[in-house]
Amino acid sequence: MSSMPTQSTYITSHKNYANDKSKVMPQIVINTRPVERAAPLTQHLQAAGLVVIEMPMLTLRPRPTTDLDIALMHQWLAGAYKALVVVSPTAAASGLAVWQSLEHEKRKHKTKDDNDKYAHSLLEGLSLPSPLVAVGEATAAEFSQVRINTTDYQILQPETANNEGMLAMTEIDSLQAGDKLLIWRGLGGRRLLVDTLQARGVHIDSIAWYERTMPIDAMAEYQQWQQAFLTHSTTSDIALPKQPKPIVVISSAAAFEHWSSIVNDEQSKTLKKEQNSDAVADIEQRLSLTLKDFFYVVLGERLANMVDAQQLSYWRVEDLSPDTILSAIHSKI
């Protein structure tokens, strides 16, 4: 994972462009993905010549495993569900740990003191009780860390790593009224898959292995970056209105809510300071940015609608692969 640029390194990297009149200002991209998921996108965009600022708007915090969660896992292992959908690497890792624990206890109980049989059962690997749909390469990769017997059922991936891609899969599209589907996920998130299948009469159970919260230092990191950006803007030869707007990558509604809260709070504080000091809020001497001072890359229809409702400039992507995001950015630069 790349480290968070400091104010001094940010300014230094940009002065080189400001001093060379033959070069245009670099495009800044703010990567708001959680720390655990930020590096591949950051590295891909940096390799393409973009200036990337990692500024996570989500922290993934494990939730306590409840008796209901364990009961749902037992039902899944008993074959009660037509399929299991796993929506993220974090959900995969969390669910896999519980799955291994339950399987360990079951096999240990069955074999009792027969160590040879127990050892042989471990070599056979975990047995899938239903097709497993992993949304994306990173999610599927979590299951490659352990031995899983796929003789009866496979670990599958949608062609497009999102809700729409899952709905197009035969294993999901064929679900009918009365069928049951289990989802491993985080608390909250998109509901297109759930709403569509429930409208069809499919019974949905889900286990939220983690929740998304705002990082403790998110506000401080934004303030530091904004100060560096505006300081550079007032000392460079390129006026702020003529600089390319920073691009913010937003992958979830929670991340956008946290981002909006931070930007609006900082703007509100600055306005109060200006009112108290009778300062002139000239665009080239501004002390804060607004949501409209950024472009946005957003995932899917729900986020696009949220951003559009605030009349912000954006482009929509249907998956979060680094190639997809880079293509979207290049289409607008």
Solvent accessible surface area in square Angstrom, and as a share of the most:
residue,aa,sasa,rsa
1,M,133,0.59
2,S,32,0.21
3,S,91,0.59
4,M,53,0.24
5,P,43,0.27
6,T,68,0.39
7,Q,51,0.23
8,S,73,0.47
9,T,75,0.44
10,Y,7,0.03
11,I,29,0.14
12,T,81,0.47
13,S,45,0.29
14,H,1,0.00
15,K,99,0.42
16,N,97,0.50
17,Y,72,0.27
18,A,9,0.07
19,N,120,0.62
20,D,50,0.26
21,K,153,0.65
22,S,103,0.66
23,K,108,0.46
24,V,124,0.71
25,M,15,0.07
26,P,13,0.08
27,Q,19,0.08
28,I,5,0.03
29,V,0,0.00
30,I,0,0.00
31,N,0,0.00
32,T,1,0.01
33,R,38,0.14
34,P,1,0.01
35,V,73,0.42
36,E,115,0.51
37,R,44,0.16
38,A,0,0.00
39,A,19,0.15
40,P,79,0.50
41,L,7,0.04
42,T,0,0.00
43,Q,101,0.45
44,H,58,0.26
45,L,0,0.00
46,Q,81,0.36
47,A,92,0.71
48,A,42,0.33
49,G,55,0.52
50,L,17,0.08
51,V,34,0.20
52,V,7,0.04
53,I,3,0.02
54,E,9,0.04
55,M,0,0.00
56,P,16,0.10
57,M,0,0.00
58,L,6,0.03
59,T,57,0.33
60,L,18,0.09
61,R,124,0.45
62,P,108,0.68
63,R,82,0.30
64,P,116,0.73
65,T,64,0.37
66,T,65,0.38
67,D,129,0.67
68,L,119,0.59
69,D,15,0.08
70,I,50,0.26
71,A,42,0.32
72,L,12,0.06
73,M,0,0.00
74,H,97,0.43
75,Q,69,0.31
76,W,0,0.00
77,L,40,0.20
78,A,88,0.68
79,G,44,0.42
80,A,44,0.34
81,Y,7,0.03
82,K,114,0.48
83,A,1,0.00
84,L,0,0.00
85,V,0,0.00
86,V,0,0.00
87,V,48,0.28
88,S,7,0.05
89,P,30,0.19
90,T,34,0.19
91,A,0,0.00
92,A,0,0.00
93,A,46,0.36
94,S,35,0.23
95,G,0,0.00
96,L,10,0.05
97,A,58,0.45
98,V,24,0.14
99,W,0,0.00
100,Q,73,0.33
101,S,61,0.40
102,L,29,0.14
103,E,12,0.05
104,H,78,0.35
105,E,103,0.46
106,K,92,0.39
107,R,24,0.09
108,K,109,0.46
109,H,140,0.63
110,K,146,0.62
111,T,23,0.13
112,K,155,0.66
113,D,133,0.69
114,D,54,0.28
115,N,113,0.58
116,D,117,0.61
117,K,131,0.56
118,Y,39,0.15
119,A,51,0.40
120,H,112,0.50
121,S,18,0.12
122,L,86,0.43
123,L,118,0.59
124,E,92,0.41
125,G,5,0.05
126,L,14,0.07
127,S,58,0.37
128,L,6,0.03
129,P,23,0.15
130,S,2,0.01
131,P,24,0.15
132,L,0,0.00
133,V,0,0.00
134,A,0,0.00
135,V,20,0.11
136,G,16,0.15
137,E,133,0.60
138,A,63,0.49
139,T,2,0.01
140,A,18,0.14
141,A,48,0.37
142,E,50,0.22
143,F,4,0.02
144,S,86,0.55
145,Q,132,0.59
146,V,37,0.21
147,R,155,0.56
148,I,26,0.13
149,N,56,0.29
150,T,47,0.27
151,T,114,0.66
152,D,109,0.56
153,Y,88,0.33
154,Q,94,0.42
155,I,51,0.26
156,L,45,0.22
157,Q,76,0.34
158,P,11,0.07
159,E,187,0.84
160,T,50,0.29
161,A,41,0.31
162,N,8,0.04
163,N,19,0.10
164,E,62,0.28
165,G,9,0.09
166,M,4,0.02
167,L,30,0.15
168,A,84,0.65
169,M,24,0.10
170,T,103,0.60
171,E,57,0.26
172,I,0,0.00
173,D,83,0.43
174,S,63,0.41
175,L,6,0.03
176,Q,127,0.56
177,A,76,0.59
178,G,62,0.60
179,D,28,0.15
180,K,57,0.24
181,L,0,0.00
182,L,0,0.00
183,I,5,0.03
184,W,0,0.00
185,R,60,0.22
186,G,0,0.00
187,L,79,0.40
188,G,52,0.50
189,G,28,0.27
190,R,58,0.21
191,R,128,0.47
192,L,65,0.33
193,L,5,0.03
194,V,19,0.11
195,D,72,0.37
196,T,47,0.27
197,L,0,0.00
198,Q,86,0.38
199,A,94,0.73
200,R,85,0.31
201,G,38,0.37
202,V,5,0.03
203,H,91,0.41
204,I,23,0.12
205,D,27,0.14
206,S,37,0.24
207,I,1,0.00
208,A,9,0.07
209,W,10,0.03
210,Y,1,0.00
211,E,41,0.18
212,R,53,0.19
213,T,36,0.21
214,M,69,0.31
215,P,16,0.10
216,I,183,0.93
217,D,74,0.38
218,A,0,0.00
219,M,46,0.21
220,A,58,0.45
221,E,32,0.15
222,Y,0,0.00
223,Q,63,0.28
224,Q,68,0.30
225,W,9,0.03
226,Q,6,0.03
227,Q,106,0.47
228,A,0,0.00
229,F,5,0.02
230,L,14,0.07
231,T,54,0.31
232,H,2,0.01
233,S,8,0.05
234,T,77,0.45
235,T,94,0.55
236,S,20,0.13
237,D,102,0.53
238,I,46,0.23
239,A,30,0.23
240,L,24,0.12
241,P,75,0.47
242,K,167,0.71
243,Q,11,0.05
244,P,50,0.32
245,K,73,0.31
246,P,3,0.02
247,I,2,0.01
248,V,0,0.00
249,V,0,0.00
250,I,1,0.00
251,S,13,0.08
252,S,20,0.13
253,A,11,0.09
254,A,26,0.20
255,A,1,0.01
256,F,3,0.01
257,E,96,0.43
258,H,32,0.14
259,W,0,0.00
260,S,12,0.08
261,S,47,0.30
262,I,2,0.01
263,V,0,0.00
264,N,64,0.33
265,D,64,0.33
266,E,23,0.10
267,Q,47,0.21
268,S,51,0.33
269,K,98,0.42
270,T,9,0.05
271,L,80,0.40
272,K,125,0.53
273,K,132,0.56
274,E,17,0.07
275,Q,130,0.58
276,N,131,0.67
277,S,76,0.49
278,D,123,0.64
279,A,50,0.38
280,V,120,0.69
281,A,59,0.46
282,D,63,0.33
283,I,81,0.41
284,E,86,0.38
285,Q,120,0.53
286,R,44,0.16
287,L,101,0.50
288,S,9,0.06
289,L,3,0.01
290,T,37,0.22
291,L,13,0.07
292,K,107,0.45
293,D,30,0.16
294,F,1,0.00
295,F,67,0.28
296,Y,0,0.00
297,V,1,0.01
298,V,0,0.00
299,L,22,0.11
300,G,0,0.00
301,E,92,0.41
302,R,104,0.38
303,L,6,0.03
304,A,5,0.04
305,N,89,0.46
306,M,52,0.23
307,V,0,0.00
308,D,81,0.42
309,A,83,0.65
310,Q,74,0.33
311,Q,143,0.63
312,L,11,0.06
313,S,52,0.34
314,Y,69,0.26
315,W,21,0.07
316,R,105,0.38
317,V,8,0.05
318,E,62,0.28
319,D,28,0.14
320,L,46,0.23
321,S,47,0.30
322,P,37,0.23
323,D,93,0.48
324,T,39,0.23
325,I,1,0.00
326,L,24,0.12
327,S,72,0.46
328,A,14,0.11
329,I,0,0.00
330,H,97,0.43
331,S,83,0.53
332,K,121,0.51
333,I,118,0.60
